[in-house]
Amino acid sequence: MNKYRCRICGYVYDPAMGDPDNGVEPNTAFEDIPDDWVCPVCGAIKSEFEIL
């Protein structure tokens, strides 16, 4: 699974880690994150992320 970086603040979403603090379990592909999820650092929407 690919990692994705927020173009606003540089946060990297790592599927192996997920984002458990915001309801995204480890091993969740970026594509499978709900569309209303936002960057946990700056609040950017998913479309502001780019593949690494």
Order of alpha helices (4+ residues) and beta strands (2+ residues): beta-beta-beta
